[in-house]
Amino acid sequence: MRMQELLARGEKVMMRNVSRLPAVFTRGEGAYLYDADGKKYLDFLSGIAVLALGHSHPRLVSVMQRQAAKVLHVSNYFFLEEQVELAERLKDLSGLDRVFFCNSGAEANEAAIKLARKYGRKLGGKYEIITAAGSFHGRTMGALAATGQPKYQQAFSPLPEGFRYAPLNDLAAWEAAINDRTCAVLVEPVQGEGGVRPATKEFIQGLAELCRKHRLLLMMDEVQTGLGRTGRFFAWEHAGVKPDVLTLAKALGHGIPFGAVLAREEAAVLEPGDHSTTVGGGGMAFAVALEVLRIIEEEDLTGRAGRLGRELTALFGQWQEKLSVVKGVRGLGLMLALELACPAQPVVETCLERGLLINAVTPTALRLLPPLNISKEDLERGLEILYGVLAERGG
Ligand SMILES: Cc1ncc(COP(=O)(O)O)c(C=O)c1O
């Protein structure tokens, strides 16, 4: 079989930096992926919240073809037309003032950390940033230092200094972590890699209050939650608290490497020479992002994610009553996790065999991130597979 052969070849030449599942894909369309042997899978992972509109969306394919023949890159000495339009659009959507484009979520957070350090320097040499225990902000050294999970950090010490960690939703602990070196806090409105754990409204509002009181930048990492995924265009809208600095990636580039940092004017402290990157998304990413934003708006996919999320949460509540293996459901919109009474990885593997992609976000929790435009039929088909696999493990 062609897939087994490709798997074996890949294992020989690729670094073993992640534990992979046994599938090699050759094509995607809508909510479906096809492996090298032609087997069809429903994709409830969306490349970890990247493909909000599913695979090979016809409008995105056209935009990419057009842009490839138009212009891709001109160096950062100049603007591209699409870059200006996208920055304006993001400014309108967020109510923030200025944008910096880069190539990934980690890079967006690196830039946010540099904004915070420079902002803190102006306040008299402040440089510490408080982040959440269990957070995930990326794998580059600064973003890794910001990530409050020792398991990702241990092999790479010494990490850049200047980070303190406090438990999510424990406002008193964050207040206690503030000192005269603190310049900013950085938080995911819903922790993604940490297990799909929402910050409470009260916590985010309290954090904003602490930031006002201590003149700290309130920075939010919406790399995974942004662009409608949680049922609000930005997840900060759930608490009604706008950050001073916001990072985006994943769905914005929709498979093209891309990231963005948005900041309030006072926090947009970068001056010529401070920070840059050669490509910073580029023409393809700008054009794709503009089209992604248009489609999400035209089809009200944010509202749809919220509605489907509420329906799914109610459904999983019923599963919990029927199946002893389901212990709980958490998350917002189409960013959901099912807590299990058994290890999650074997469930993921059986789902894969039966044609459904999900992942084990913790050893005992399954994460579901279906495309925001998934049809009801496809959603139901995937849920049927998942229910069948779970029922076999504890009905
Ligand atoms: C909240 C959050 N921040 C940052 C990152 C890092 O993004 P990237 O993998 O694009 O560097 C991720 C990736 O999963 C993420 O979920």
The ligand as an SDF file (V2000), in Angstrom:
LIG
                    3D

 16 16  0  0  0  0  0  0  0  0999 V2000
   -2.5280   29.8140   21.8880 C   0  0  0  0  0  0  0  0  0  0  0  0
   -1.3580   29.5140   21.0070 C   0  0  0  0  0  0  0  0  0  0  0  0
   -0.3600   30.3870   20.9240 N   0  0  0  0  0  0  0  0  0  0  0  0
    0.7010   30.1810   20.1400 C   0  0  0  0  0  0  0  0  0  0  0  0
    0.8110   29.0240   19.3850 C   0  0  0  0  0  0  0  0  0  0  0  0
    2.0030   28.8170   18.5090 C   0  0  0  0  0  0  0  0  0  0  0  0
    1.6330   29.0160   17.1810 O   0  0  0  0  0  0  0  0  0  0  0  0
    2.5570   28.4680   15.9990 P   0  0  0  0  0  0  0  0  0  0  0  0
    2.5160   26.9810   16.0880 O   0  0  0  0  0  0  0  0  0  0  0  0
    1.9280   29.0290   14.7550 O   0  0  0  0  0  0  0  0  0  0  0  0
    3.9230   28.9980   16.2360 O   0  0  0  0  0  0  0  0  0  0  0  0
   -0.2060   28.0810   19.4460 C   0  0  0  0  0  0  0  0  0  0  0  0
   -0.1080   26.8280   18.6810 C   0  0  0  0  0  0  0  0  0  0  0  0
   -0.7890   25.8620   18.9090 O   0  0  0  0  0  0  0  0  0  0  0  0
   -1.3200   28.3230   20.2770 C   0  0  0  0  0  0  0  0  0  0  0  0
   -2.3290   27.4410   20.3830 O   0  0  0  0  0  0  0  0  0  0  0  0
  1  2  1  0
  2  3  1  0
  2 15  2  0
  3  4  2  0
  4  5  1  0
  5  6  1  0
  5 12  2  0
  6  7  1  0
  7  8  1  0
  8  9  2  0
  8 10  1  0
  8 11  1  0
 12 13  1  0
 12 15  1  0
 13 14  2  0
 15 16  1  0
M  END
$$$$
